[in-house]
Each structure stands twice: as structure tokens, then as C-alpha cells.
């Protein structure tokens, strides 16, 4: 019996910038800006079982940490399917109140808010608001102060 090739000859790599790449770049910039006193980790969350109906196949967190103080703050979690977009982001409620981009959800104290971001431009605009929020700046400034820097 002759074997028939059913697979395509190649698999083109998707040419896009992922949310994870954007956040890893910002993590490096945070560390440079604070001269290494504050850094951020972009970490994969608990593996999510792959499902044809799930948009949460890849899940990560963005956590700010102090190099010289034992402190960390999870700013957000984000997830997407193998298509990369849309990306869903869950923010701390204090930051969410400042960002005010909540897609139809009310932000109650102590509850996270989830956002749906459709492309690279939306992610960058959204993250700029997050990183320029008073809460985020206070977190980073507090870590710097406690570190004696």
C-alpha cells in the first residue's frame, strides 16, 4: 500500500507580536528603569487542558517583585487560544478602577475585572494605562523605598 502524505509541505509561522512578548519586553524595561531594584516576571500559569472550545489554552501572569525585599504583586493574568488574539486580561480591582476600560462589567472592590483585547495596538494602549496608573506607580515606588534605594 502506498503511503499518502496528508499533511501540508510546511507550516507557516504566525507573524505577530504576542501579549507575552510585549509583557516580557516591559518587564525588562521596568528592571532597567529601576536599576534592578524592581523586576517583573511573566510566568506560565497552571497548564490549561487544550480544548477545541476553550480560548484559555495559554495562560500567564505578570508579577512585580522586589530584588531586595520579599514582596511580589500580581498585576494581571492573561490568556488566549493558539490564535493569539483576542487576549483576555484580568486586572486587580484597584488598577481596573483607574483604567476604566472595563468591558461591560462593574468593578466592585476586591473583585478582578476582565478585559478583551483584539490586537497588538489594543494591548499596548491598555498596558500603557495599567503601567501609568497611580496604583502601579505606588507599588513600584513602595518597593524602591523599602529596598533603601
N, C-alpha and C positions, 0 to 999 in steps of 0.2 A: 504494500500500500504506500502510495506517495504521500509524503507529509506536505501539507499545505500551510503556508505562512498566513496566519490570520491577523497578526499584529502589524501595525504600520512600520515603515522603514526607520522612522525617527520620531522622537517626542520633543517638540519644541519647548524650550524653557519659557515660562511666562515672564515677559519683560515688564515688571512693575516693581515699585518700591513698596515693601510690606510695612505694616504697622510696627512689627518687631524691629525692623531695620531702622525706622525713624526713631523709635524709643531708645534703641541701643546707641544711636548717634547722640541723642540728647543726654543720655547717661554719661557718655564720655565728656561732653561739653560741661555738664554740671561738675564733674570731678576737676576738669581744667579750671573752671571759673572759681571754684572754692579752694584751689591749690591742694586738692586731695583730701581735704578735711571732710567733705561730704561726697558721697558717691551714690549711685543708684544701680540696682540690679534688675535686669529683665530676665525673669525666670519662667520656665515652663511650669504650669500648674499640674495638678494630678492628671495623668493621661485620661483623655475622654474617649470612650469607645467610639470607633468610627461607625457612622450610621448614614444611610442614604437620605434620611430625613433630618439630620442634625446640621446646624450651622455652627456648632461648637466643637469642631474636631481639633482645633489648635487653640489652646488657652494659655495665657501668660499673665504675669503680674509685674508691676513697676513699683519697686520699693526703694525709698530713700533711706540711706544708712549713714551713721557717723563712724568715721575711722577711729576716733579716739574716745568715743563714748558708746556705751552699749545701748544703742537706740536705733530703731527702724520704724518706718511708717509706710504702710502700703497705700500708695496714692490711687492706684487703679488696677483693675484686672481688665483684660481684653481678650476677645476670642473671635474666630472666624472659621469658615469652612476652607476646603482646599482651593476654593476660588479666590481667596484672599480678601475679597470685598463682597458685601459690606463687612465692616468691622463693628463689633458691639463692644462698648466700653462701660464698665461700672465704676463710678466715682464715689469717693467719700462724700457724705451728705453736706458737710461744711463747704467743700470745694464746689460741689454741684450747685449750691445756692448762689455762689458767686458767678459761676459760668453762665447760668440761666439759659442753657440751651436744651433743657430737658424736653424730650420729645413726647409731650402729652402726659407726663407723669408728674404728680405733685411730689415735692421734696419735703418729706417730714423729717424732723430732727432725728438723727440716729439711724436713718434708713438710706441705703445707697440709691443712686439714680443711674439708669441705664440709657445710653445713647447709641444711635445707629448712624454710622459714618460711611458714606458711599464711595469715597475715593481718597487719593493722597492729599488733594487740596483741603478737603473737609477735615481730615485727620490733623494736618498741620495747623489749620485755623483753630481747631478745637484744643489741641495741645498748647498752643500759644496762650490761650485763655486760661487753661489749667495752670501752666507754669508761671503766669503773671498774676495769679490770684493772691490775695493777701494771705490766705491760709498756707499756701505752698511756700511763699516767701518767709512767713513766720516759722514754719517747720525748719527750713534750711538755715535761716538766721539763728534760730534757737540751738541747732546742732553746732553751728560755728561758735556761738557764745559758750556753750557747755564744754566745748573742746579746748577752750582757752586760746583760740586763735585770734 
